[in-house]
């Protein structure tokens, strides 16, 4: 076993216990003689795996009874089209957006193909270093919904509060890269979605948590496999679901419960993020450009003051088993993603290297 | 290890060697220190896995250079919408269909939401026991394309020839449940697609093989994640692909190559199918209702003459480790799916049981 710490933004590190269990069960799940990959999605074995995963996620996030949990395909990016198709009610209705980084920008661009898009507030001119204050959100009366990306994976900006706007509009939240990292009051949102490949499991599973009254008004051209009503009415089995990915997600949910749930995850994530940001802020050798109150606990982009040292930094990191620290190509620099499955020891190893490389 | 034979129609049996390799590599792929599930899809490790899988599939099916191979999400069923969105050119153009069973019927229903649908020939009145002769196919001049399901998983009907229609129209073929089971002349088709969960790998991966000139005319409301042009231009990484599923598919492709490729698979599949159909035809205790020349080599539905014995048959089969033989709920009876990964020994065990239960 090569010993490394994997700071990839996603697909990303998974708990070792989960991977070990998956390996042990690969050829024979619970004496069934079958791999989970080989099971009919309609058989009692997989149905039990599915229902346990659904129940555990519902428990972890305290999802109210009037919300459906859907396990879909297509990734978070596909939801940028699938959600307007399902929630608009009529083509050309208005969606409000808060533009806080690369992912909300992608959502805006895709939604504009189906909806009248209103960018109610934007931090673009600022280089995405903060969340525009709620008082400046210019929301549209009668809009179909307000879309937020509550954690911008590329820009490292996190919305850590429930927006007041929930009182008078439906909030749709892209929580792909921080779902399950902290408690969330689901009842304040109309829909929460996320690609699995950060805090949930392998790529290829997309979780959608949606209030029941929002289901059932898909536009005529919404593919039936992506109509929330079909998915909800068939326990995510209107078509064959990504069974193995759901199984791994279920193992992650069980692992989270053993760790103490989302509240304990939040405690650990605060500790890890504090440690890492303190090392970045210690002097001006490194720089994180996000205003402190909006800094993400999950995705920590940073720059070397002297960018000519970038390659040396990455080579040294790799030599120490600190992997996938290169920043997204659109913003450059470095990025450390420190999801639930990243242990404190991994962040400590990174901090030690940051200090060493800075000659502290 | 519980010793069983799994006759599920999909998700379905996978080669034991593939599962064993996946288990061995689960925590540390090739000394990388990472599971394949944990790898960034943009990193060199996964890119190498992806390119090998693509190259191996291209080799196995002798895919010409002017065809793209796309690894998508959403399953075969989603392609019933995605293909019209990509290939129609304009809403309301005509698609011809040959209706040979449940899956082509689903494709017809979904396509009618986007296109003018012409059922050029149908075996519905016949109960899907044959493929309508080509001379009776009433094709539309100027249709966008002709859609076929070349193997009907539920009805057990297979089109084992290249339709003459390729000479004057574009053929789109749903090969989900028999792709890689026999050689196919890809050049005679405009597009071939299949959900992975029969002969390719785990559910959640959808393979699309499409001639390049058909790419780039998606309808305006086609979600960008499902626009073939975006997928093709980005090596299936316009959004995060189902990385682990692609890895398993790649292991299956390698296994197929070690076995002798698709020609050897066809030899084995003919042998297995002959053995099974002979047992069903031995007397009138069992019945397969499909005309012999259209019987599927992959999916073998059958009925007990005395259906009151169904439960006893299934219980006895289960006791012998012969699993998932119950027929699809829409047609009843039994079904044995005998994909590439089903060894001859599995079919022999089933045949032994068929004979025993029939008191032969």
Contacts between the chains, C-beta under 8 A, distances in Angstrom:
chain1	res1	chain2	res2	distance
A	1	B	27	6.6
A	1	B	28	5.2
A	1	B	33	7.2
A	2	B	28	5.9
A	2	B	31	5.3
A	2	B	32	6.6
A	2	B	33	3.5
A	3	B	33	6.4
A	4	B	32	7.7
A	4	B	33	3.5
A	4	B	34	6.8
A	6	B	33	7.5
A	6	B	34	5.6
A	6	B	38	5.5
A	8	B	38	6.9
A	8	B	39	7.1
A	8	B	40	4.4
A	8	B	43	7.3
A	9	B	40	7.2
A	10	B	40	7.4
A	10	B	240	6.9
A	11	B	37	6.2
A	11	B	38	6.0
A	11	B	39	5.9
A	11	B	40	6.3
A	11	B	41	6.4
A	11	B	240	6.9
A	11	B	243	5.7
A	12	B	38	6.3
A	13	B	38	5.4
A	14	B	35	6.5
A	14	B	37	5.9
A	14	B	38	5.6
A	16	B	27	6.9
A	19	B	26	5.4
A	19	B	27	5.0
A	19	B	35	5.2
A	19	B	37	7.5
A	20	B	26	7.7
A	20	B	27	6.5
A	22	B	26	5.9
A	23	B	23	4.7
A	23	B	24	7.7
A	23	B	26	3.8
A	23	B	27	6.4
A	24	B	23	7.7
A	26	B	19	5.4
A	26	B	20	7.7
A	26	B	22	5.9
A	26	B	23	3.8
A	26	B	26	7.0
A	27	B	1	6.6
A	27	B	16	7.0
A	27	B	19	5.0
A	27	B	20	6.5
A	27	B	23	6.4
A	28	B	1	5.2
A	28	B	2	5.9
A	31	B	2	5.3
A	32	B	2	6.6
A	32	B	4	7.7
A	33	B	1	7.2
A	33	B	2	3.5
A	33	B	3	6.4
A	33	B	4	3.5
A	33	B	6	7.5
A	33	B	321	6.8
A	33	B	323	7.4
A	34	B	4	6.8
A	34	B	6	5.6
A	34	B	323	7.5
A	35	B	14	6.5
A	35	B	19	5.2
A	37	B	11	6.2
A	37	B	14	5.9
A	37	B	19	7.5
A	37	B	201	7.6
A	37	B	202	4.4
A	37	B	203	7.9
A	37	B	248	7.0
A	38	B	6	5.5
A	38	B	8	6.9
A	38	B	11	5.9
A	38	B	12	6.3
A	38	B	13	5.4
A	38	B	14	5.6
A	39	B	8	7.1
A	39	B	11	5.9
A	40	B	8	4.4
A	40	B	9	7.2
A	40	B	10	7.4
A	40	B	11	6.3
A	40	B	324	5.6
A	41	B	11	6.4
A	41	B	203	6.9
A	43	B	8	7.4
A	43	B	324	6.5
A	73	B	73	4.2
A	73	B	74	5.0
A	73	B	75	6.7
A	73	B	78	7.3
A	73	B	204	6.1
A	73	B	242	7.8
A	74	B	73	5.0
A	74	B	74	5.9
A	74	B	223	7.8
A	74	B	225	6.0
A	74	B	226	7.7
A	74	B	239	7.8
A	75	B	73	6.7
A	75	B	225	6.7
A	75	B	239	4.6
A	75	B	240	5.3
A	76	B	239	7.7
A	77	B	224	7.7
A	77	B	225	5.1
A	77	B	238	7.7
A	77	B	239	3.9
A	77	B	240	7.7
A	78	B	73	7.3
A	78	B	223	5.8
A	78	B	225	4.1
A	78	B	226	7.1
A	78	B	239	6.8
A	80	B	223	7.7
A	80	B	224	7.8
A	80	B	225	7.9
A	81	B	223	3.4
A	81	B	224	6.8
A	81	B	225	7.0
A	82	B	223	6.8
A	85	B	221	8.0
A	85	B	223	7.9
A	110	B	223	7.4
A	110	B	224	5.9
A	113	B	220	6.6
A	113	B	221	6.6
A	113	B	224	7.9
A	114	B	221	6.7
A	195	B	240	6.4
A	197	B	240	5.8
A	197	B	243	7.9
A	201	B	37	7.7
A	202	B	37	4.4
A	202	B	242	7.5
A	202	B	243	6.8
A	202	B	244	4.7
A	203	B	37	7.9
A	203	B	41	6.9
A	203	B	240	4.6
A	203	B	241	6.6
A	203	B	242	5.7
A	203	B	243	4.9
A	203	B	244	7.2
A	204	B	73	6.2
A	204	B	204	4.5
A	204	B	205	7.5
A	204	B	241	7.5
A	204	B	242	3.0
A	204	B	243	7.4
A	204	B	244	7.1
A	204	B	245	5.8
A	205	B	204	7.5
A	220	B	113	6.6
A	221	B	85	8.0
A	221	B	113	6.5
A	221	B	114	6.7
A	221	B	221	5.2
A	223	B	74	7.8
A	223	B	78	5.8
A	223	B	80	7.7
A	223	B	81	3.4
A	223	B	82	6.8
A	223	B	85	7.9
A	223	B	110	7.4
A	224	B	77	7.7
A	224	B	80	7.8
A	224	B	81	6.8
A	224	B	110	5.9
A	224	B	113	7.9
A	225	B	74	5.9
A	225	B	75	6.7
A	225	B	77	5.1
A	225	B	78	4.1
A	225	B	80	7.9
A	225	B	81	7.0
A	226	B	74	7.7
A	226	B	78	7.1
A	238	B	77	7.7
A	239	B	74	7.8
A	239	B	75	4.6
A	239	B	76	7.7
A	239	B	77	3.9
A	239	B	78	6.8
A	240	B	10	6.9
A	240	B	11	6.9
A	240	B	75	5.3
A	240	B	77	7.6
A	240	B	195	6.4
A	240	B	197	5.8
A	240	B	203	4.6
A	241	B	203	6.6
A	241	B	204	7.5
A	242	B	73	7.8
A	242	B	202	7.5
A	242	B	203	5.7
A	242	B	204	3.0
A	242	B	242	6.6
A	242	B	245	7.2
A	243	B	11	5.7
A	243	B	197	7.9
A	243	B	202	6.9
A	243	B	203	4.9
A	243	B	204	7.4
A	244	B	202	4.7
A	244	B	203	7.2
A	244	B	204	7.1
A	244	B	244	7.1
A	244	B	245	7.2
A	245	B	204	5.8
A	245	B	242	7.2
A	245	B	244	7.2
A	245	B	245	7.6
A	248	B	37	7.0
A	321	B	33	6.7
A	323	B	33	7.4
A	323	B	34	7.4
A	324	B	40	5.6
A	324	B	43	6.5
